[in-house]
Amino acid sequence: MATYKDTLLEFPCEFPLKVMGKADDTLAQAVLEIVSRHAPDFDGATMEMRASSGGNYLSITCTVIATSKPQLDAIYMDLTGHPLVKVAL
């Protein structure tokens, strides 16, 4: 297992990615494509989705097997760069 000075995580590990964005038919597919690009073993069937009470926003949780901090950084950069994504935690 690798450890990095700038993170308390030990890799590999299960890491939940929380993504919130505009409720749009293409948001879930966009998130799946981005996450799968960086975590090829991610199973899209495990994505959890919840609509906001007003139905304007969608929350998506993707739990990936993270292998490194650079991998997680790259996922966050791509997610936050997508126009439909408002927040990635």
C-alpha positions in Angstrom: 0.0 0.0 0.0 1.3 3.4 -0.9 0.9 6.4 1.4 1.5 10.0 0.6 2.6 12.8 2.9 -0.1 15.2 1.6 -3.0 12.8 2.4 -4.1 10.6 5.2 -5.5 8.0 2.8 -3.8 4.7 2.2 -4.1 3.4 -1.3 -5.9 1.5 -2.7 -9.1 2.4 -0.9 -12.8 2.8 -1.4 -13.5 6.5 -1.9 -16.9 8.0 -2.3 -17.2 10.9 -4.8 -20.1 13.2 -4.3 -21.2 15.2 -7.3 -24.0 17.7 -7.4 -25.3 19.4 -10.5 -28.2 20.7 -12.5 -30.9 18.0 -13.0 -30.3 17.2 -16.6 -30.7 14.0 -18.6 -27.0 13.9 -19.5 -25.5 14.6 -16.0 -25.3 11.0 -14.9 -23.8 9.8 -18.2 -21.2 12.6 -18.1 -20.3 11.7 -14.5 -20.0 8.0 -15.4 -17.8 8.8 -18.4 -15.5 11.0 -16.3 -15.2 8.6 -13.4 -14.7 5.6 -15.7 -12.0 7.3 -17.6 -9.9 7.6 -14.4 -11.2 4.4 -12.6 -11.8 1.9 -15.4 -13.0 -0.8 -13.0 -15.8 1.5 -11.7 -19.3 -0.2 -12.0 -21.8 2.4 -13.1 -24.6 0.3 -11.7 -23.4 1.2 -8.2 -24.0 5.0 -8.8 -26.5 6.4 -6.3 -28.7 9.3 -7.4 -31.0 11.6 -5.5 -33.0 14.5 -6.8 -33.3 17.7 -4.7 -36.7 18.4 -3.2 -37.5 20.9 -5.9 -36.2 18.6 -8.6 -33.7 21.2 -9.9 -30.6 19.5 -8.8 -29.2 15.9 -8.8 -26.8 14.4 -6.3 -24.7 11.5 -7.5 -22.4 9.3 -5.4 -19.8 7.1 -7.1 -17.6 4.9 -4.8 -14.4 4.1 -6.6 -11.3 2.1 -5.7 -8.8 4.9 -5.5 -5.3 4.0 -6.3 -3.5 7.3 -5.8 -3.9 11.0 -4.9 -3.1 12.1 -8.4 -5.9 9.8 -9.7 -8.4 11.5 -7.3 -7.1 15.0 -8.2 -7.6 14.2 -11.9 -11.2 13.0 -11.3 -12.0 16.1 -9.4 -10.4 18.4 -12.0 -12.5 16.8 -14.8 -15.7 16.7 -12.8 -15.5 20.4 -11.7 -14.6 21.4 -15.2 -17.8 19.9 -16.6 -20.5 22.6 -17.2 -23.4 20.6 -15.6 -21.4 19.9 -12.4 -21.9 22.5 -9.6 -19.9 20.8 -6.8 -17.7 17.7 -6.4 -16.8 16.6 -2.9 
